[in-house]
């Protein structure tokens, strides 16, 4: 059973790399936003599982670490997405300064 799970993990990693490497540069920002939304749902699930009570100290520690890393991923992803989208906005013309006469 452990060998099967490990094989699935390795194959999923290769498949994910193959799919992401084929994405054109113009689609990276929308793809990142969608992935962050999905990861937010995963974080909510992790918080619910932690709140319901998990058996074992190791399981609780791993769950808290996963929630922390997931939170960093979501926040960082949204910050990067916001920065990339701000690059597409035009620069505003500055208002002329009033001179005192």
Secondary structure, 3 states (H helix, E strand, C coil): CHHHHHHHHHHHHHHHHHHHHCCCHHHHHHHHHHHHHHHHHHHHHHHHHHHHCCCCHHHHHHHHHHHHHHHHHHHHHHHHHHHHHHCCCCCCCCCCCCCCC
